[in-house]
Every structure is written in structure tokens, then in C-alpha cells.
């Protein structure tokens, strides 16, 4: 079996095991408020870390290129409270235009 598929299977199995462990361990009890608050913030924090890593990471460190301009356009659109579709299209268009020019 290919090492890539082995990793996919292991990660998939671990994901299912972790999701099944919650109801088994808690047994119908609610999580404490502090833990529940931290759990709700975990997914957005991981997504933000992934976006930043993909936008500014290069083989030798930080890189400012078309991806960074697209991210900046998305941040500006979010600060202006634009709808998510406008944010995505604006970021993609900015990135595409920057790649065309640069």
C-alpha cells in the first residue's frame, strides 16, 4: 500500500475514534462552560492558521506575492462587512489580477 493512503486511513480512523469517544466518555453530560467555549473557538483558529500558512508560507520563509494581496483584499472586504460571496470573489479576482500583472 502507498504511504499516502496509509496516512489517509490512519487519520480517518483516528478522526472516527475521536468523534466516537466524546459521547462514550461524556455519557449524556454537558461539557463545562469553559471547555465548551474553547472547543467552539478551535475550528476557526485552525482554519485561520491554515489560511495564513497557505497565503504567506514559502520554501524559505515568508513570501509576499499574489496570494498575500488576495488575502489582504479578503480582510478589507470582511472589515467592510461584505457578504461572504463578495469576499471570496474579491479575493480571487485580486489574486488573479496580481498574478496577471506580476
Backbone torsions as a table, in degrees:
resi	resn	phi	psi	omega
1	UNK	NA	142.3	179.5
2	UNK	-64.6	138.7	179.2
3	UNK	-58.4	-31.7	178.3
4	UNK	-63.3	-43.5	178.7
5	UNK	-68.7	-32.9	177.0
6	UNK	-62.8	-43.0	178.7
7	UNK	-64.0	-42.6	179.3
8	UNK	-60.7	-44.7	179.9
9	UNK	-65.6	-42.0	179.8
10	UNK	-64.9	-45.5	180.0
11	UNK	-65.5	-40.8	177.6
12	UNK	-62.5	-43.3	178.4
13	UNK	-64.5	-42.1	178.6
14	UNK	-64.0	-37.6	179.0
15	UNK	-64.0	-46.6	179.2
16	UNK	-63.1	-41.1	179.8
17	UNK	-64.1	-42.0	178.8
18	UNK	-65.9	-39.8	179.0
19	UNK	-67.7	-34.5	178.9
20	UNK	-76.3	-27.3	-177.2
21	UNK	-67.2	-33.6	-178.5
22	UNK	-56.3	-59.5	179.5
23	UNK	-63.3	-33.2	179.8
24	UNK	-67.5	-42.0	-177.8
25	UNK	-74.9	-43.4	-176.5
26	UNK	-75.9	-34.0	178.5
27	UNK	58.5	39.8	177.7
28	UNK	90.3	-2.3	178.3
29	UNK	-85.0	152.9	176.5
30	UNK	-84.0	149.4	173.6
31	UNK	-71.6	151.3	173.6
32	UNK	-60.9	153.2	-174.3
33	UNK	-58.6	-40.4	179.8
34	UNK	-64.2	-42.3	179.3
35	UNK	-68.8	-40.2	179.3
36	UNK	-64.1	-40.4	177.5
37	UNK	-63.1	-42.7	178.6
38	UNK	-66.3	-37.1	179.5
39	UNK	-65.7	-38.5	179.5
40	UNK	-67.2	-27.7	-179.4
41	UNK	-86.8	-11.9	-174.8
42	UNK	-65.9	-47.8	-177.8
43	UNK	-63.1	-47.8	177.4
44	UNK	-62.4	-35.7	179.3
45	UNK	-66.8	-41.6	178.0
46	UNK	-66.5	-40.3	178.2
47	UNK	-64.2	-42.5	178.1
48	UNK	-62.7	-41.5	178.3
49	UNK	-63.3	-40.3	178.4
50	UNK	-64.8	-43.7	-179.3
51	UNK	-63.2	-47.2	-179.3
52	UNK	-63.0	-43.0	179.6
53	UNK	-61.4	-43.6	-179.1
54	UNK	-72.1	-27.6	-175.7
55	UNK	-83.2	-32.6	-173.1
56	UNK	-124.0	3.8	-178.3
57	UNK	-90.3	138.3	175.1
58	UNK	-133.1	177.5	-178.6
59	UNK	-64.5	-26.1	-177.4
60	UNK	-111.6	11.4	-179.5
61	UNK	130.1	-146.6	-178.8
62	UNK	-73.8	140.1	-179.7
63	UNK	-131.6	132.0	173.1
64	UNK	-107.7	113.2	-178.7
65	UNK	-145.9	-156.3	-176.9
66	UNK	-61.3	-34.7	178.9
67	UNK	-62.4	-39.4	179.7
68	UNK	-65.5	-38.2	177.1
69	UNK	-65.4	-40.1	176.4
70	UNK	-63.2	-41.5	177.4
71	UNK	-63.6	-41.6	178.2
72	UNK	-62.6	-40.5	177.6
73	UNK	-63.4	-39.0	178.3
74	UNK	-65.7	-40.8	179.2
75	UNK	-63.3	-43.5	179.4
76	UNK	-62.9	-43.8	179.4
77	UNK	-63.6	-38.6	177.9
78	UNK	-67.3	-38.9	177.3
79	UNK	-64.6	-30.3	177.1
80	UNK	-84.4	3.6	179.0
81	UNK	59.8	40.8	176.9
82	UNK	-74.1	154.2	175.5
83	UNK	-62.3	152.9	-174.8
84	UNK	-58.4	-37.2	178.4
85	UNK	-62.1	-39.8	178.0
86	UNK	-66.4	-39.4	178.3
87	UNK	-60.6	-48.1	-177.1
88	UNK	-66.4	-46.5	-179.4
89	UNK	-65.8	-40.4	178.4
90	UNK	-63.7	-42.6	178.4
91	UNK	-65.7	-43.0	179.5
92	UNK	-65.3	-42.5	179.9
93	UNK	-65.9	-40.5	178.3
94	UNK	-63.6	-43.9	178.5
95	UNK	-62.8	-44.9	-180.0
96	UNK	-62.9	-43.5	179.9
97	UNK	-66.1	-39.5	177.7
98	UNK	-64.9	-39.4	178.0
99	UNK	-68.0	-33.4	178.2
100	UNK	-67.6	-41.7	-176.8
101	UNK	-78.2	-43.8	-176.3
102	UNK	-82.7	NA	NA
